[in-house]
Amino acid sequence: MHEITKEKLLEDRELGLDRLISRVNGEVSRILKKSLSGGEISVEEGDRLFEIEDHEGLSALTATADYIRKVDVGGIVTYVINRNINFTNICNQWCTFCNFMAPKGNPDAYILSLEEVADKTREAWERGATEVCMQGGIHEDVVDGYYYATVLRTVKEAVPQMHAHSFSPFELMFGAQSIEMEIEDFIRMLKDAGLGTIPGTAAEILDEEVRSVLVTKKISADTWVKTVKAAHRVGIRSTSTIMYGHVDTYRHWTRHIALLRDIQKDTGGITEFVPLRFIPWNTRLYKSGKAREGPTDLDQIKMYAVSRLMLRGYINNVQVSWVKQGPEFAQFCLMVGANDFGGTLMEERISRAAGANHGQYFPPEDFRRLITEIGRIPAQRTTTYDIIKVFNNGEVF
């Protein structure tokens, strides 16, 4: 974090928000005051906030984001008890930032049987999960649109109450094309089979210049947007993500955030925004020398703060990623604009394959401990942010 420390940023808050804002230059001060009064932050104004490098500016930015978080969503920090089911790693896309995939026939390649999917679903339910998140590799010889419907029915037959949060927009488009079905009709078929919501992954950076380096065979940014909107029209809500800190710049970040905001203005179907730091170590992108070592701590702090301001009034849930950041740094990011701790996962393969040190399982009691340590109130939620239990001073509501 350069010479800026987390401790000093929090100490500064004792000065009060008005004084913190008064210490920064006129343009930054104007933007922060605009957000506090409910004004929409433009792309150019977001750029200016990401340009902040000095301690006073960052202190004012993060304090403003935390204040807006408090006003807009309160003191509760939510989490979901869920399980990842990565049903196959067989893939022929060769995304440069990914080390999860394996070519067909590779000794490390796998595809779960439907019985294994059912067993994992039942085990997750027995451990308190309300959601299974299912994503996998893309290979036309291994999976197709009918497989996606079958695996959803398998989950719902195993545990009818389980929420299926499944299939990225890329998987949806691939599935529809594989069986020559229109995208909305395909999503309706999956909804009938048990699809509850979709993860807003496969977004990476919604800019063709960046995507030409990251995902040469994936859907375009425009197709991603159209697919997400199609899901929303069918009544399937989605999360939204950004995977950042590789070959991108902050100007790509603000335009990506603004595009998500435009989708939400149009459909209202996004439940949350999840910044995902690029994990470089085992990826072809990093090993080729094209990418940096992921975002800095300072980048991550600004991502949470600026996104909180830019998305205000549209996407009010901002999630940290303990898998990619580590629990302690994720905890700190809850104090600079975020309000959700994500999910327990129980089983995660994709980030760990890229070199992450975390990702297997995070117990709910550890979520509650970390949330309580920063003076906030833990609450277990559903996938769509309905509150199941609130844990306040040891009491459950």
N, C-alpha and C positions, 0 to 999 in steps of 0.2 A: 504493500500500500504506500510506496514511496516513503515520505516522512510522516504521513498521516496515519494515526493509530485509531483503532476501534475505540479504545478507552477514552481518548481525547474527544472524539466525536460525541460520545455519550455524556462526557463531563460538560461539554459546551451547552447542552440542553438546559442546564440550570440557569443560563443567562436569559432564557425566554425566547420564543420564536421571533417576536418583533425585533429584538436586538440582534439576533443572528442574521436576519434578513437585512437589517440596516448596515451591516458590516461589509456587504458585498457590492460589486459594481452595479451601476444603474440598470443595465439590461437584464442581468440575472435577477436582480431584485424585482423588476417589473414582471418577469415571467412567473416568479414564485407567487407574487401577490395576485396575479391573474388567475393562477390555478386555485389559490385559496378562495377567491371570490366566485369560483365555478366556471371560469372561462376555459375554453378548449385550447390546449397547447398545440400549436402548429408543428409541422415537421421541422421547420427552420428553428423554432424555439426549442424543440427537443434537441436539435443539433447543438445549440448553444449550451444547453445543460450538460450534454455529454462532453463538451470541451472543458468543463471545469477541472482544474488540476490543483488549485490552492486549497488549503485547509478551510479557510473561512467560507469559500463557496460550497465545498462539499458538506460542511457542517450545516449550512443553511438549507441546502437541497435535501439532505437526508432527514433533517428535523421537520421540514415542510411535508415530505412524503409520509413520515410517521404520523404527523398530526392529521393529515388527510385520511390516512388509513383509519385512525381512531374515530374520526367524525363519520366516515362513510360505512365502516363495517364493525366498529366497536372493538372491545378488548378481547374478544374470543379468538383463539387460534384453533383452526379445525384440522382434522386428519381423518383418513378413511382406512379401515382395515380391509386390505385387499391382497390378491395374489396375482402375480404375473404368470401367464402360461404362454411361453414362446414355443408354439407348437411345432415349428421346424426351423432349422437354420440353413436349409438348402435354398440357394439363391443364385441367380445369374445376373444380378444388377451391378455388382462391383462398385458400389458407392465408395468413394475414396476415403471417407471419414469413418467407415465401418469395418470392424474386424470380427463381427459376429457370424457373417455368412460363411458357408462352405459350399463348394461346387458339388453337384450331384456325383456320387461315387467316391467322394473324399472319405477317408476313414473316420473323420470327425463329424460327418454329416449325420443328421438324425431327423426323424419325423415321429411325433408321438402317435400312438394308437388312440382310437376313440376311447377305449377302456382306460388308458392312462389319463386322458383329459377328464373323464368322469371321476376317476379316483382323486385327481388333484383338486377338482371342484368340491367334492365331498369333504376332503381333508381341510380345505380352506374354510368351508362353512363350519365345520366342527371346531376350528380355531377362532371363530368369531368374525370371519370375513363376510362382507356384504357385496363384494365385487370381485370378479375375475377380469383381468385386463389381458386380452389375447391379441398378439401380433406375431408375425413370422416372416420367413423369407419368401421371395417371389420366384417361382419357377413353374412354367406351364406344364411340365411333365410330372409335377408333384401335387400341386393344388390348383383348384379353379373355383369359380363362383359357387358351384354346388357344394364343394367341400366346405366353404365358409358357412353355408346354411346348415350343413350336417353337423359341424362342430358346435354351432350355436344350439341346435336341438339337443345335442349330447349334454351340454351344460345344463340346459333347462330341465331335461329329464332326470339328471342326477340330483339337482337342487332347484326346484321350481322358483324359489324365492331369490336365487342369486342374480345379481345384476350383471349383464354381459356388456362390458365396456371394451369394444373390440373393433379392430381393423382401421388402419390409417386411411386417409383419402386415396393414397396410392393403391392400397390393397382393394379398396372399393372399386376404383376405376379398372384395375386389372381384373377383378372378379367379374365385373359387368361385361368387359370386352371378351373374356375367356368363354363366356356362354352366349355371346351376341345378344345382350340385353341392354336396353336403355338404362342409364344410371339411376334415375328415380325409381323405375320399376324394380331394379335389382335391390336397391336399398329397402324398398317396401317388402320384397321377398325376405330379406334378412330380418327386418322388423317383425314380420310374421313368425320367423323362426326363433325369435327371442332376443334380437339385438336391442340393447337399451340406449347406449350412447357410443360415440366414437372418440378415440384420441385424436387430437389435432396435430399429430406427428407427420413426418414426411414433408414438413414445411421447410425445415432448415432455415435458409434465408430466402424469402420470396422475391428474388431478384435474379434475372436470367444470367447476368454477368457472373454472379457467384455460383449459381447452380451449374453453369457449364464446367466448373472445376470440381464441384462436389458430387453431382448426381447426373452424369451424362445420359443415363437411360431412364431416369425417373420422369414423372409427369412435370409439365411446365408449371410455373407459378399461377398462370391463368387457369389451367385445368384444375389445380389444387383448389383455387377459390371457387370455381364452378361446382366442384364435387362437394365441398363443404356446404355451400348454399343449397345444393340439392338435398343433402341430408337434413338440413334444417327445415326445408319445405315439407319433407316427409314426416317431420315431427321427431327426428333424431337429433339431439343436441350434441355438441362437441366441446372438447377443451381447445385451447390454442397454445402453440409453443413457438419458441425461437431457439435454434441451435447456433451459438455464436462463439466467436473467438478463434477463427481459423484464417481464412483469406479475406474476411469481410472488414468493414470499417463501421464507425458509429453512424455514418450516413445511411448505410444499409439497414442498421437497426431501427432508426426512427421511421424510415419508410415502411419497413415490415410492420412495426407496431401500428402505424397509421392505417395500413391496409387491413389489419385485423379489426381495428376500430370501425372502419367503413363496413366491413362484413357485419359487425354487430349492429350498426345503425340500420342495416338493411333487413337483417333476419332476427336479431335478438337471441340467437341460438347458442352462443358461446358461454360456457359456465365459468371458465377461469383462464388465466394466462400463466404459462409455465416457462420461464427462462431456463435453458439447458446449456450449461457450459460445455464447450468442446473438450472431450477427453482425447488427447493426442497420441499417447505413447505407443500404442500398438498399431496405429492406422497407417495405411499407405500414403495418405495425404501428408502426414507429418514426416514420415520416413523419406519422402521424396524431396523434402526441404521447401515445399510450397507453403506450409502453414506454420503459424507461430504456436507456442506452447499453451494454447487455450487463452481465455481472457484472464487478465490480472484480477487480483482482489478488488482493486479500485474499479475496474470495468464492471465487475459483478455488482458491487454496491450501487454504482450509478444506474445499472440496468434495472434494478428493483425500484429505485427512487424515481427515475424518469418514466418508467412504464406506469407506475402508480399515478403520476401526474397526467400523462398522455391519455390513459385509459379511463380517467375519472368519469363516473356517471355512465359508463358503458360496460366495462368489464371490471367489476370491483373485487373479484377474488384473484389474488396474485400468490402463486405457490413457489416455495423454495424446493430445492432438490437435494435432499440429504445424500442421495446416491452419488451425485456428481460433485457435491461441495464438501461432504463430510458433515456430520451432525452439528458440530460446534459452529462452523462458519454459517451453516444454514440457520442456526439459532440466531446469530447476529443479524442476518438478513431479514429476520422477522421484525427487527427494530429500525429498518430503513425503508419500509413500505409494504412488506409481504404480510399475509394473514393466514396462510395455509401451509401445513407441514408435509403435505403429500400423503403417501400411503405406506403401509407396512411392507408390501410387496411379497414377502416370504420367499420369493425366488426371482432373481433377476440375472439375465445373461448378457444383454447387449452392452451395457455400460462397462461391465467387468471385462468383457472381451476386448474393449477398446483401451483398457488399462486402469479403470477406476478401482479404488481400494475399498469401496463400499457397495452394498447392493443386495446382499443375501436376505436379510430380514431385520426389521427394526421394531421391537416390541412396543405396543401401545403405551405401556407404563413409562417407557423411556421418552416417548413423545410428551407425555404429560409432565414428566420431571423437567424437561428442557423448557417447556412452555411456562410452567410455574416459576422457574428460576428467573425469568425476565418480567415477572409480575403480570402475566396474562392468564387467561382462563382457557384451559383445554376443553375441546368438545369433539366427540366423534360424530362424523357426518356420513351422509350417503354420497354416492357419486355426484348427484345433482345438488348438493349442499343443503339438503334438509338435515336438521340437527337430530341426532339419535339420543345422545347423552351429553350433558354438560357436567364437568367435574370442577366444582368450586369449593376451595378450602376443605377438600377431602370428601365433600358431599356430592352425590350424584342426582341430577335433576332430569 
